[in-house]
């Protein structure tokens, strides 16, 4: 959520940003209107309180003089003023609530370097990593690969849960655990603190990190407790410091979160999205930074470097793209995506998202740090390190051999007793 000063003093900047996104100014104008109405109601209420205080002094003077008639008249007046103050206070509170509800729908201000474009086809290439492996055979997509071995059981998972769930078995399950261990070790060595977050959040905390109006449709709610299963560990890790004043000496706060994630993933998708690519439950390792505003853009590049160096070490071919205006969500000011090459479908698919959310989440979470001039909003950043199911897909497709075996990336082999290939199972 943007600070109110942006609407009161810099609304022209907001309108120019909306022009980039090709969205109307309606919410900007509504926030300004409701803010003015709130200020007027608050002002009128304050004037009445002053009148009531003056009247109260009149009661004291009338009592001293023994003028009972004046006392009654003034007390009736005070009672009437009190009722009007109560009415105005309710009106003021309603305006404030409406204002901030609409304010939450106004997206973050885009960084000047974000490319302008209407959809993901206008994302721009930032960098290209690795080489497409030389395959002198027709590569299989990951669905074909998992259908010919016992590593994944989709049918039995669907029987007991539903579609887009799976049992991960044998060496592929071991490889998934190897990815978790390797990735967390990789980031802990870079001074990130490992955190396993709760898998549920209440609505207030969730509204602090994302626009539930857009996101709620892909989330799982837990009744009757009004909790939500988390869609990514970014959300609880960022909300950890909600309603806190952070000492400057603590910044930057660097966290690596490991958690199960839950998403409805509604809608129809292509062939490459089947199998274990687009699922309702998956494991993700996430990078989080909470920092001083003046350092956030350098930290954004640090997060990207962590992600690229990690994926480079897995010896996988991928590209980094700079997300354009039409493909940006509400929360981020700038975002990079890593897209892995899937030779089985001959396409690049997203595996990592790396965002600087500036003070947008911090304002919603009332998360500040102490300064000599008072308390100020921190900046929050996040980046996927590895979503393990998608990383497994990239490995299955890029590391397949002509005889149908799957090689294990060298950096993961020590986590699997130094074996070089996945072993097939049949259950």
Secondary structure as UniProt FT lines:
FT   HELIX           4..9
FT   HELIX           11..21
FT   HELIX           26..65
FT   HELIX           68..103
FT   TURN            104..105
FT   TURN            112..113
FT   HELIX           120..122
FT   STRAND          124..129
FT   HELIX           142..147
FT   STRAND          152..153
FT   HELIX           154..160
FT   TURN            163..164
FT   STRAND          167..168
FT   HELIX           170..188
FT   TURN            189..191
FT   STRAND          193..195
FT   STRAND          200..202
FT   HELIX           203..209
FT   HELIX           212..215
FT   HELIX           216..218
FT   STRAND          221..222
FT   TURN            223..226
FT   STRAND          227..229
FT   HELIX           233..239
FT   TURN            240..243
FT   STRAND          245..246
FT   HELIX           248..250
FT   STRAND          253..262
FT   HELIX           271..273
FT   TURN            274..277
FT   STRAND          281..291
FT   HELIX           293..295
FT   HELIX           296..313
FT   TURN            314..315
FT   STRAND          318..322
FT   HELIX           325..327
FT   STRAND          334..342
FT   TURN            343..346
FT   STRAND          347..356
FT   TURN            358..359
FT   HELIX           360..365
FT   STRAND          368..371
FT   TURN            372..373
FT   STRAND          374..377
FT   STRAND          379..387
FT   HELIX           388..398
FT   TURN            402..403
FT   STRAND          406..407
FT   HELIX           410..413
FT   HELIX           414..416
FT   TURN            417..418
//
